[in-house]
Amino acid sequence: MIVAQDVLDLHRMTHEAFAAWMKEKAASSVIGLMGIEFAELAMDRVVLEMPVGPNVHQPAGILHGGVSVLLAETAASIASELNIDSSKYAAVGLEINANHLRPKTTGRLAAVATALHRGRKTMVWDIRISDEAGKLVCISRCTVAIVEKQ
């Protein structure tokens, strides 16, 4: 079992080790609550998947836009974490925008985050959220701040 204090450099971990560490860390967070899973983890691309059902609907019975934003920021933050020395720095969301393109009621979503800019103090990610048929549900851009740990 991998625990947070054992991890000093996330980008040196294997995909499986990082996924296990993040899954353990995220299980009791909103990531676990939403059923978000790690499909692909690389320094310039992260893919997350999650189910869509009544627990993520807004009152009109469709996917809540805030859930898409949560999924997008999670993908960008994890992608940023893969690019930093996590013993010294943390990645935190600074700004996010989203365009909701089509409603979704059931099925699965895949969020694909790709790097637009990977700097020392900020990173910018393009996130495309699609359904199982490959149709875009949401597009987002997220700026992540890289801050020194106290």
N, C-alpha and C positions, 0 to 999 in steps of 0.2 A: 504494500500500500504506500502511495506517495502522499505526503502531507506537505502543506505550504512551506514550512520551515526547511524542508529538504530540497526545495527548488530554488536555485540561485540564478539560473540562466535558462529561461524557457525555450529560447531558440536552439539550444543544444539538446533538448529532449526529443524523443521520437514522437510521432503523431499519437501513438497509442498511449504513451506515458503522459503527454500533455492532456489528452482527452480524459484519461482516468483522473488526473489531478484536478482538472477543471470540473469534471462531473461531480467529484466528491465535494469540491468547494461550492459548486452551484446548486447542489441538491436541495439545500434548504433556503435557496434564494428564489427570486422571481424566474430565473432561468429554468430551474427545476419545476417550478409551479406551472410554467407554460409548456413544459414538455420539449424544450429546445434540445436538439441533438447536434453533435459535431459530425459533419459529413466529410469535410476536407479542411486541413489546416496547413497553410504554407505562409511564408513571410509576405508574399505579395497577393495572396488570395485565400479567403476563408469562406467556407460554405456551411451554413447552419440550416437545419430543417426543423419544422414543427407542425403538429396537427392543427386543423381548424375545426372547431365544434362550438356548441353552445356556450362553453366556458369562456370563450374569447369574443363573443358577439356583443354588439351594442344593442340597445332596446329594439331597433328595427330588424334584428335577426341576422345581421351581417357582421363580418369581421370588423372589430373596433379599430379605427385608425391608429390609436395609441399603441395597440399591440404590434402593428407593422413598424412603428417608430422604435418600440422596445427591441424588436428583432433586429432592425437595422443598426441601432447603436450597439447592441451586444456584439454583432458581427464585426463592426469597426473597432470596438474596444479590444476584442480578442485578437484581431489582426495586429493591432498596435502592440499589444503585449508580446506578441511573437517577435517583434522587431526591437525590443529594448532589453537592457540588463535589468531584470526585475528585482535584483537585490538592491539597486540604487534608485530606480524610477518606477512610477506608476502611470498608467494610461487612464485618463478620465475624459469623458465627453465634455466638449466645450460648446459645440453648436451642431444642430441637426435640422435638416429640412426634409420634407417628404411630400410627394405628389401621389395621391391615391387614385389609381387608374381604373380599377374595376372592383366590384364587390365580390366577396367570397363567403360562402356559408359552410361548406364542408371540404374535406380533402386535406391536402398538405401544402405547405409553403416551403420554398427554398430561397434563402437569402444569400446572394453571392456578393461579397465585398472584395473590391479590387483597389489597389493603391493608385491614387492620383498624385500624392506627394508624401514622402517619408523623410521628414526633417528631424533635427535634434530636439526641437521644442514643440512642434506640432506635426500631425499627420492628417491627411485628408483622404477619405475613402468614398468611393462610389459604390452604392449598394442597390442591387436589382433584386426585387422580391417577385418570384414567379410561382405559379401554381403547378400542379403535377402535369398539366398539359403544356407547360412552357409559356403560358400567357402571363404577361406582366401584370402584377397586382399593384405594385408600388415601386417608385424609384426614390432614392434618397441620397443625400450627401451628408457626411458626418465629419466634422473636424474634431480631432482628439488632441488634448493637451498632454504633453509628457512632463510630469512634475517630479521633483526630487522627493524621495521618501524622507520623512522626519526621523 
